[in-house]
Amino acid sequence: MSRRGLETGLSAGLLVAALGGVAWATGQPFVFPSLGPTAFALAFRRRGTRPRSTRIVGGHAVGAVVGFAAYALIASGVTISPSLSVASTDTLRLVTSGAISVAATSWGMVELDAVHPPACATTLIVSLGLLSTPQSVATIVASVVILVGAHQVANAMLTEMYGDDPADMGARS
């Protein structure tokens, strides 16, 4: 078992657990699927630099807002489910909303220098009707801000406690 693997797993799990505590305390969806890859990326790289943090928050914000716009304009009132109707208008609206949201999110992230691939999962979560209210979009962005903030606080604490640069700690085995 490598130290890097253990540190990465523990750090990613604790980041998501912090959001789980917020979700539990508020009853709001502060944990959603695209935060898993984001937590892993933060934990694995262990570099909490400002530009990268800005790209992560910016990417998810683009994904959430674009997903909401696509859903509101194309698929409002429909939600993806395990049993879609064959060749139905509602299914067509959902898949169109999803495709347009991924295309627009990809374009927006590149144009804004906020490229963060997990944000394409965020845009699908919203554009397919799973978290598609203005409050949910705000919660998504708040979740990412909390996740990045928790990562930065953890890095600062590790640096203070051990005197190591957290970026260097991840390279050890």
C-alpha positions in Angstrom: 0.0 0.0 0.0 1.5 3.3 -1.0 1.4 6.4 1.1 0.2 8.5 -1.8 -2.8 6.1 -2.4 -3.8 6.2 1.2 -3.4 10.0 1.5 -5.4 10.5 -1.7 -8.2 8.2 -0.6 -8.4 9.6 2.8 -8.3 13.2 1.6 -10.9 12.7 -1.1 -13.2 10.9 1.3 -12.9 13.6 4.0 -13.6 16.3 1.5 -16.9 14.6 0.4 -17.7 13.8 4.1 -17.4 17.5 4.9 -20.0 18.2 2.2 -22.1 15.3 3.5 -22.2 17.0 6.9 -23.5 20.2 5.3 -26.1 18.2 3.3 -27.2 16.3 6.5 -27.4 19.6 8.5 -29.3 21.5 5.8 -31.3 18.9 3.9 -30.0 20.3 0.7 -28.1 18.3 -2.1 -24.6 19.4 -1.2 -23.3 16.0 -2.5 -23.8 15.0 -6.1 -22.0 12.7 -8.5 -19.6 15.1 -10.2 -18.0 16.1 -6.8 -16.4 12.7 -6.6 -14.0 13.3 -9.4 -13.4 16.8 -8.3 -12.5 15.6 -4.8 -10.2 13.0 -6.2 -8.5 15.6 -8.5 -7.9 17.9 -5.5 -6.7 15.1 -3.3 -4.5 13.5 -5.8 -2.7 16.6 -7.0 -2.7 18.2 -3.6 -2.0 21.6 -5.1 -4.5 24.2 -3.9 -3.2 27.0 -6.1 -5.6 29.9 -6.7 -5.8 29.6 -10.5 -6.7 25.9 -10.3 -9.3 26.5 -7.6 -10.8 29.2 -9.7 -11.0 26.9 -12.7 -12.7 24.2 -10.6 -15.3 26.6 -9.2 -15.7 28.4 -12.6 -16.1 25.1 -14.5 -18.8 23.8 -12.2 -20.5 27.2 -12.2 -20.5 27.3 -16.0 -21.9 23.7 -16.0 -24.6 24.5 -13.5 -25.8 27.7 -15.2 -25.6 26.3 -18.7 -27.4 23.1 -17.6 -30.1 25.1 -16.0 -30.6 27.3 -19.1 -30.7 24.2 -21.4 -33.2 22.5 -19.1 -35.4 25.6 -18.7 -35.5 26.3 -22.5 -35.7 22.7 -23.8 -36.8 20.1 -21.2 -38.6 22.0 -18.4 -40.9 19.7 -16.4 -39.3 16.4 -17.6 -36.8 14.4 -15.5 -34.6 11.6 -16.7 -35.5 8.2 -15.3 -34.4 4.6 -15.7 -37.4 3.9 -18.0 -37.5 6.4 -20.8 -40.3 6.3 -23.3 -39.2 5.1 -26.7 -39.2 7.8 -29.3 -41.2 10.2 -27.1 -41.1 14.0 -27.3 -40.1 14.1 -23.6 -37.1 11.8 -24.2 -36.0 13.9 -27.2 -36.3 17.1 -25.2 -34.1 15.6 -22.4 -31.4 14.2 -24.7 -31.3 17.5 -26.6 -31.0 19.4 -23.4 -28.2 17.2 -22.3 -26.3 17.4 -25.6 -26.6 21.1 -25.9 -25.6 21.6 -22.3 -22.4 19.6 -22.7 -21.5 21.4 -25.9 -22.2 24.8 -24.4 -20.4 24.0 -21.1 -17.4 22.7 -23.0 -17.3 25.9 -25.1 -17.8 28.1 -22.1 -15.1 26.5 -20.0 -12.6 26.9 -22.7 -13.5 30.5 -23.4 -13.4 31.4 -19.7 -10.2 29.4 -19.0 -12.2 27.4 -16.5 -11.7 23.9 -17.9 -12.6 21.2 -15.4 -13.9 18.0 -17.0 -16.2 16.9 -14.1 -18.2 20.1 -14.8 -19.6 18.3 -17.8 -21.2 15.8 -15.4 -22.6 18.7 -13.4 -24.2 20.2 -16.5 -25.8 16.8 -17.3 -27.1 16.5 -13.7 -28.9 19.8 -14.1 -29.9 19.6 -17.8 -31.5 16.2 -17.3 -33.8 17.5 -14.6 -32.1 16.0 -11.6 -31.0 19.2 -9.8 -32.7 21.8 -12.0 -34.1 24.5 -9.8 -32.4 27.9 -9.2 -31.9 26.8 -5.6 -30.2 23.6 -6.7 -27.9 25.5 -9.0 -26.9 27.8 -6.1 -26.4 24.8 -3.9 -24.2 23.2 -6.6 -21.9 26.2 -6.8 -21.8 26.6 -3.0 -20.9 22.9 -2.7 -17.9 23.4 -5.0 -16.8 26.5 -3.2 -17.0 24.6 0.1 -15.1 21.6 -1.4 -12.3 23.8 -2.7 -12.2 25.8 0.5 -12.0 22.7 2.7 -9.1 21.5 0.5 -7.2 24.7 0.9 -7.8 24.7 4.7 -6.6 21.1 4.9 -3.5 21.9 2.9 -2.7 24.9 5.1 -3.1 22.8 8.2 -0.8 20.0 6.8 1.8 22.6 5.9 1.7 24.1 9.4 1.6 20.8 11.2 4.3 19.0 9.2 6.2 21.8 7.5 5.9 20.0 4.2 4.5 21.5 1.0 1.3 19.4 0.5 2.2 19.2 -3.2 5.5 17.5 -2.4 3.8 15.1 0.1 1.7 13.6 -2.7 4.8 12.6 -4.7 6.1 10.4 -1.9 5.3 6.7 -1.8 
